[in-house]
Amino acid sequence: TEIDWKAYMEEVEGFANGTLDYTQLKGDTGPLVYPAGFVYIFLGLYYATGRGANIRLAQYLFAGLYLLNLLLVFRIYCRTNKVPPYVFFFMCCASYRIHSIFVLRLFNDPVAMAILFLAINLFLEDRWSWGCLLFSLAVSVKMNILLFAPGLLFLLLQRFGLLRCIPKLCICALLQVVLGLPFLLVNPLGYLTRSFDLGRQFQFKWTVNWRFLPEEVFQSRAFHTVLLLAHLAGLGLFALHRWHRSKESSILALLKDPAERKHPSPPLTANNILWEAPQITFVLFSSNFLGVCCSRSLHYQFYVWYFHTLPYLLWCTPTAKLAHMPKVLLLGVIELCWNTYPSTVCSSLSLHMCHGLILLQLWYGTAPLPAPHTPPPSRKPPALSKKAQ
């Protein structure tokens, strides 16, 4: 169970010994393929655990990370006030796979997600600069955080407009440069191609979501292109018709300063921040979920990418009393799919069906309400009251 932990320790050990050429950092499972933030964080764990030898201590540290992650997630759910309390039991106790990812396998995915949830908490507090800094730090641990980036860009444009959004984006970019600087100075191309390799091929034997496809289709570039186009189309549709709620202005109005828009935003108050919390959470979580649905491959540790967002995605829409049980059942089926090892045709198809049902609910459940119908004015003049006569 400690295969990945040992590989991580071997990868950062090279950096500890003075190796700054990113192409020379590798472990038993292959070369280092994560950005520089991963190296610094796991280098700290390397020294804290006696050069990676004290795995039990590492598990205690990851157990603490798990509790911190839950606290950050619960705080988000408390601010949005959408999910019934009993659902948190399933989030805490009903996922063997999540407990394994955190405490048994010691993957870097939970580290990235914990930092991401901290960033979202800062966004909900209207601390966008600090939130962008933490968001970029999460990206530097693992690139899957970029699945939240389209939603974050939309929120920044909505909140600040184009010109005032640029400094926030510069914060994200500057942190990546600062963290990667030691490696960029030695071998910039090697660092960029290894840590931000968007074209990396995945092994078919580990896929959870595409097991029902022939391996040659799974590995084909045409299939990857179709998934990318589907992802971009989904983001475009959600941005135009679900994230952008105003029917009285074009989405291009987001490029303007909020004060110059046709319907300027009201002054920011504590009540407005509370009102915006569900919108911020919905945009970020749905942006990530669209990316997960269109992912070229999902491995078992990738479950943590969206596990803690699923309750919100299921309950953010109006829910009748009788609809609660099917949603709980949907969570159970998804959990069963992720606990089927190795994945099967049935488990991968079931996972896609569950994802499809969630997408349909998000699309139809968050549709803007139609404008109230007002009857046309009568041509016949209204009768005067006796008092008026």
C-alpha positions as CSV (number, residue, x, y, z in Angstrom):
1,T,0.0,0.0,0.0
2,E,3.0,2.3,0.3
3,I,4.1,2.0,-3.3
4,D,3.2,5.6,-4.2
5,W,4.6,7.0,-0.9
6,K,8.0,5.4,-1.6
7,A,7.9,6.8,-5.1
8,Y,7.2,10.3,-3.9
9,M,10.0,10.0,-1.4
10,E,12.4,8.9,-4.1
11,E,11.4,11.8,-6.3
12,V,11.9,14.5,-3.7
13,E,15.1,12.8,-2.4
14,G,16.8,13.8,-5.6
15,F,15.9,17.4,-4.9
16,A,17.1,17.1,-1.3
17,N,20.4,15.9,-2.7
18,G,20.7,19.0,-4.9
19,T,19.2,17.9,-8.3
20,L,17.5,20.8,-10.0
21,D,17.0,19.3,-13.4
22,Y,13.4,18.2,-13.3
23,T,14.0,15.4,-15.8
24,Q,16.3,13.7,-13.4
25,L,13.8,13.5,-10.6
26,K,12.2,10.1,-10.6
27,G,11.1,7.1,-8.5
28,D,10.2,3.5,-8.9
29,T,6.9,4.3,-10.6
30,G,8.5,6.6,-13.2
31,P,9.5,10.3,-13.6
32,L,8.2,13.1,-11.4
33,V,5.2,14.6,-13.2
34,Y,3.8,17.0,-10.7
35,P,4.6,20.8,-10.4
36,A,7.0,22.3,-7.9
37,G,4.6,22.8,-5.0
38,F,4.4,19.0,-4.7
39,V,8.2,18.8,-4.3
40,Y,8.3,21.4,-1.5
41,I,5.3,19.9,0.5
42,F,6.5,16.3,0.2
43,L,10.1,17.4,0.9
44,G,8.8,18.6,4.3
45,L,7.1,15.2,4.8
46,Y,10.3,13.5,3.7
47,Y,12.2,15.2,6.6
48,A,9.4,14.9,9.1
49,T,9.1,11.2,8.6
50,G,12.9,10.4,8.8
51,R,13.5,10.5,5.0
52,G,10.2,8.7,4.4
53,A,10.9,5.7,6.6
54,N,8.3,6.4,9.3
55,I,5.2,5.6,7.3
56,R,3.0,5.4,10.5
57,L,3.8,9.0,11.3
58,A,2.9,9.9,7.7
59,Q,-0.4,8.2,8.1
60,Y,-1.1,10.2,11.3
61,L,-0.3,13.4,9.4
62,F,-2.6,12.5,6.6
63,A,-5.4,11.6,9.1
64,G,-5.0,15.1,10.4
65,L,-5.2,16.4,6.8
66,Y,-8.4,14.4,6.4
67,L,-10.0,16.0,9.4
68,L,-8.9,19.4,8.3
69,N,-10.3,18.7,4.8
70,L,-13.7,17.7,6.3
71,L,-13.7,20.9,8.4
72,L,-13.1,23.1,5.3
73,V,-15.8,21.2,3.3
74,F,-18.4,21.5,6.2
75,R,-17.7,25.2,6.4
76,I,-18.5,25.6,2.7
77,Y,-21.7,23.5,3.1
78,C,-22.7,25.5,6.2
79,R,-22.4,28.8,4.2
80,T,-24.5,27.5,1.3
81,N,-27.2,25.9,3.5
82,K,-28.3,23.5,0.7
83,V,-27.6,20.0,1.9
84,P,-29.6,18.2,4.6
85,P,-27.5,17.3,7.7
86,Y,-27.9,13.6,7.5
87,V,-26.0,13.5,4.2
88,F,-22.8,14.4,6.1
89,F,-22.8,11.0,7.6
90,F,-22.3,9.5,4.2
91,M,-19.5,12.0,3.5
92,C,-17.7,11.1,6.7
93,C,-18.2,7.4,7.2
94,A,-19.5,5.7,4.1
95,S,-16.5,5.9,1.7
96,Y,-13.8,3.2,2.1
97,R,-12.1,4.5,-1.0
98,I,-11.7,8.0,0.3
99,H,-10.3,6.8,3.6
100,S,-7.8,4.6,1.7
101,I,-6.7,7.6,-0.6
102,F,-6.0,9.8,2.4
103,V,-4.6,7.5,5.2
104,L,-3.6,4.2,3.5
105,R,-2.1,5.3,0.2
106,L,-0.9,8.8,1.1
107,F,-1.6,10.3,-2.3
108,N,-0.9,13.9,-3.2
109,D,-4.5,14.4,-4.5
110,P,-5.9,15.0,-1.0
111,V,-3.2,17.6,-0.3
112,A,-4.2,19.5,-3.4
113,M,-7.9,19.3,-2.7
114,A,-7.5,20.4,1.0
115,I,-5.7,23.6,-0.2
116,L,-8.4,24.1,-2.9
117,F,-11.2,23.9,-0.3
118,L,-9.3,26.4,1.8
119,A,-9.2,28.7,-1.3
120,I,-12.9,28.3,-1.8
121,N,-13.5,29.3,1.9
122,L,-11.5,32.5,1.2
123,F,-13.6,33.2,-1.9
124,L,-16.8,32.9,0.2
125,E,-15.3,35.4,2.6
126,D,-14.7,37.8,-0.4
127,R,-10.9,37.5,0.0
128,W,-10.2,36.9,-3.6
129,S,-6.5,37.8,-3.7
130,W,-5.7,35.3,-0.9
131,G,-8.0,32.8,-2.5
132,C,-6.3,33.0,-5.8
133,L,-2.9,32.6,-4.1
134,L,-4.1,29.4,-2.4
135,F,-5.8,28.2,-5.6
136,S,-2.5,28.5,-7.5
137,L,-0.7,26.7,-4.6
138,A,-3.2,23.8,-5.0
139,V,-2.5,23.7,-8.8
140,S,1.3,23.5,-8.0
141,V,0.6,20.3,-6.1
142,K,-1.5,18.6,-8.8
143,M,-2.9,19.9,-12.1
144,N,-6.4,18.5,-11.6
145,I,-7.2,21.7,-9.8
146,L,-7.2,23.4,-13.2
147,L,-10.7,21.8,-13.7
148,F,-12.0,24.5,-11.3
149,A,-10.2,27.3,-13.3
150,P,-13.0,28.0,-15.9
151,G,-15.5,28.5,-13.1
152,L,-13.0,30.7,-11.2
153,L,-12.3,32.8,-14.2
154,F,-16.1,33.3,-14.7
155,L,-16.5,34.4,-11.0
156,L,-13.5,36.8,-11.2
157,L,-15.0,38.4,-14.3
158,Q,-18.4,38.6,-12.7
159,R,-17.0,40.1,-9.5
160,F,-14.4,42.5,-10.9
161,G,-14.7,42.8,-14.7
162,L,-11.8,42.3,-17.1
163,L,-9.3,45.0,-16.0
164,R,-9.6,44.4,-12.2
165,C,-9.6,40.6,-12.8
166,I,-6.1,40.8,-14.4
167,P,-4.2,41.4,-11.1
168,K,-5.9,38.3,-9.6
169,L,-4.7,36.2,-12.5
170,C,-1.2,37.6,-12.1
171,I,-1.2,36.4,-8.5
172,C,-1.9,32.9,-9.8
173,A,0.8,33.1,-12.5
174,L,3.4,34.7,-10.3
175,L,3.2,32.0,-7.6
176,Q,3.8,29.3,-10.3
177,V,6.9,31.2,-11.5
178,V,8.3,31.7,-7.9
179,L,7.7,28.0,-7.0
180,G,9.2,26.7,-10.2
181,L,12.1,29.2,-10.4
182,P,14.9,26.9,-9.1
183,F,14.0,24.3,-11.8
184,L,13.3,26.9,-14.5
185,L,16.7,28.4,-14.1
186,V,18.4,25.0,-14.7
187,N,16.1,23.3,-17.4
188,P,13.0,25.4,-18.1
189,L,11.8,23.1,-20.9
190,G,12.3,20.0,-18.9
191,Y,10.3,21.5,-15.9
192,L,7.4,22.7,-18.1
193,T,7.1,19.5,-20.1
194,R,7.3,17.2,-17.0
195,S,5.1,19.1,-14.5
196,F,2.5,20.5,-17.0
197,D,2.2,17.6,-19.5
198,L,-1.3,17.8,-20.8
199,G,-0.8,15.1,-23.4
200,R,0.4,12.4,-21.0
201,Q,-1.0,8.9,-21.9
202,F,-2.7,6.9,-19.2
203,Q,-2.6,3.1,-18.9
204,F,-5.8,1.3,-19.7
205,K,-5.5,-1.2,-16.8
206,W,-6.1,1.6,-14.3
207,T,-9.0,3.4,-15.9
208,V,-12.2,3.5,-13.8
209,N,-14.5,5.3,-16.3
210,W,-13.7,4.0,-19.8
211,R,-13.3,0.2,-19.1
212,F,-16.2,-0.6,-21.5
213,L,-14.2,0.8,-24.5
214,P,-11.6,-1.2,-26.5
215,E,-8.1,-0.2,-25.5
216,E,-7.2,1.1,-29.0
217,V,-10.1,3.5,-28.8
218,F,-9.1,4.5,-25.3
219,Q,-5.6,5.4,-26.4
220,S,-6.6,7.1,-29.7
221,R,-6.0,10.8,-30.2
222,A,-9.3,11.2,-31.9
223,F,-11.1,10.0,-28.8
224,H,-9.2,12.5,-26.6
225,T,-10.1,15.3,-29.0
226,V,-13.8,14.4,-28.8
227,L,-13.6,14.5,-25.0
228,L,-11.9,17.9,-25.1
229,L,-14.5,19.3,-27.4
230,A,-17.3,17.9,-25.2
231,H,-15.7,19.5,-22.2
232,L,-15.4,22.9,-23.9
233,A,-19.0,22.7,-25.2
234,G,-20.3,21.8,-21.7
235,L,-18.4,24.7,-20.1
236,G,-19.7,27.1,-22.8
237,L,-23.3,25.9,-22.3
238,F,-23.1,26.2,-18.5
239,A,-21.4,29.6,-18.6
240,L,-24.0,31.0,-21.0
241,H,-27.2,29.4,-19.6
242,R,-26.6,28.4,-16.0
243,W,-23.7,30.4,-14.5
244,H,-24.8,33.7,-16.2
245,R,-28.2,34.1,-14.6
246,S,-29.1,37.6,-16.0
247,K,-31.4,37.4,-19.0
248,E,-31.3,41.2,-19.4
249,S,-27.6,41.5,-20.4
250,S,-25.2,39.6,-22.5
251,I,-22.4,37.5,-21.0
252,L,-20.0,39.9,-22.6
253,A,-21.2,42.5,-20.0
254,L,-18.9,40.5,-17.6
255,L,-15.9,42.2,-19.3
256,K,-17.1,45.6,-18.1
257,D,-16.5,47.0,-14.7
258,P,-19.4,46.0,-12.4
259,A,-20.3,49.7,-11.8
260,E,-20.6,50.3,-15.5
261,R,-22.9,47.4,-16.3
262,K,-26.6,47.9,-17.2
263,H,-27.6,46.5,-13.9
264,P,-24.7,47.2,-11.6
265,S,-24.2,44.9,-8.6
266,P,-25.4,46.2,-5.3
267,P,-22.9,47.4,-2.7
268,L,-21.2,44.5,-1.0
269,T,-22.5,43.7,2.4
270,A,-22.5,40.7,4.8
271,N,-25.9,39.7,3.5
272,N,-24.8,39.9,-0.1
273,I,-21.8,37.7,0.6
274,L,-24.1,35.1,2.2
275,W,-26.4,35.3,-0.8
276,E,-23.5,34.8,-3.3
277,A,-22.1,31.8,-1.5
278,P,-24.4,29.2,-3.3
279,Q,-23.6,30.8,-6.6
280,I,-19.8,30.7,-6.1
281,T,-20.0,27.1,-4.9
282,F,-22.2,26.0,-7.7
283,V,-20.0,27.6,-10.4
284,L,-16.8,26.1,-9.0
285,F,-18.2,22.6,-8.3
286,S,-20.0,22.3,-11.6
287,S,-16.9,23.4,-13.5
288,N,-14.9,20.7,-11.9
289,F,-17.6,18.1,-12.4
290,L,-17.8,18.8,-16.1
291,G,-14.1,18.2,-16.3
292,V,-14.4,14.9,-14.4
293,C,-17.2,13.7,-16.7
294,C,-15.0,14.4,-19.8
295,S,-11.7,13.1,-18.3
296,R,-9.6,11.0,-20.5
297,S,-9.1,8.6,-17.6
298,L,-10.1,8.4,-14.0
299,H,-7.8,6.4,-11.7
300,Y,-8.9,5.3,-8.2
301,Q,-7.2,8.1,-6.4
302,F,-9.0,10.6,-8.6
303,Y,-12.2,9.9,-6.7
304,V,-11.2,12.6,-4.2
305,W,-11.3,15.2,-7.0
306,Y,-15.0,15.4,-6.7
307,F,-16.3,13.1,-3.9
308,H,-16.8,16.0,-1.4
309,T,-18.6,18.1,-4.0
310,L,-21.2,15.4,-4.9
311,P,-23.7,16.1,-2.1
312,Y,-23.8,19.8,-3.1
313,L,-24.3,19.0,-6.8
314,L,-27.1,16.7,-5.9
315,W,-28.9,18.9,-3.4
316,C,-28.2,22.4,-4.8
317,T,-31.4,22.1,-6.9
318,P,-34.9,22.2,-5.3
319,T,-35.6,18.8,-3.9
320,A,-39.0,17.2,-3.1
321,K,-39.2,15.0,0.0
322,L,-39.6,11.9,-2.1
323,A,-36.5,12.7,-4.2
324,H,-34.0,12.5,-1.3
325,M,-33.8,8.7,-1.4
326,P,-32.9,8.5,-5.1
327,K,-30.1,11.0,-4.5
328,V,-28.7,9.0,-1.6
329,L,-29.0,5.9,-3.8
330,L,-27.0,7.7,-6.6
331,L,-24.2,8.4,-4.1
332,G,-24.2,4.7,-3.2
333,V,-24.0,3.6,-6.8
334,I,-21.1,6.0,-7.4
335,E,-19.3,4.7,-4.3
336,L,-19.8,1.1,-5.5
337,C,-18.4,1.9,-8.9
338,W,-15.2,3.4,-7.3
339,N,-14.8,0.4,-5.0
340,T,-15.0,-2.2,-7.8
341,Y,-11.4,-3.3,-8.4
342,P,-10.5,-3.9,-11.1
343,S,-13.1,-1.8,-12.9
344,T,-15.5,-3.7,-15.2
345,V,-17.7,-2.8,-18.1
346,C,-20.7,-2.7,-15.8
347,S,-19.0,-0.5,-13.2
348,S,-17.7,2.0,-15.7
349,L,-21.0,2.2,-17.6
350,S,-22.8,2.7,-14.3
351,L,-20.5,5.5,-13.3
352,H,-21.2,7.3,-16.6
353,M,-24.9,6.9,-16.1
354,C,-24.7,8.4,-12.6
355,H,-22.7,11.3,-14.0
356,G,-25.2,11.8,-16.7
357,L,-28.1,11.9,-14.3
358,I,-26.3,14.5,-12.2
359,L,-25.6,16.6,-15.2
360,L,-29.3,16.4,-16.3
361,Q,-30.4,17.5,-12.8
362,L,-27.9,20.4,-12.8
363,W,-29.1,21.5,-16.2
364,Y,-32.8,21.3,-15.6
365,G,-32.8,22.0,-11.9
366,T,-31.0,25.3,-12.2
367,A,-32.8,26.6,-15.3
368,P,-33.9,30.2,-15.0
369,L,-37.5,30.6,-14.0
370,P,-39.7,31.9,-16.9
371,A,-40.9,35.4,-16.7
372,P,-44.4,35.7,-15.2
373,H,-47.1,36.0,-17.8
374,T,-49.0,39.3,-17.7
375,P,-52.2,39.4,-19.7
376,P,-52.4,42.0,-22.4
377,P,-54.2,45.2,-21.5
378,S,-57.9,45.2,-22.3
379,R,-59.0,47.6,-25.1
380,K,-62.2,48.3,-23.2
381,P,-61.7,51.1,-20.7
382,P,-62.2,50.1,-17.1
383,A,-65.5,50.9,-15.6
384,L,-65.6,53.9,-13.2
385,S,-66.7,53.4,-9.7
386,K,-69.7,55.3,-8.4
387,K,-67.4,57.4,-6.2
388,A,-65.3,58.4,-9.2
389,Q,-68.5,59.2,-11.2
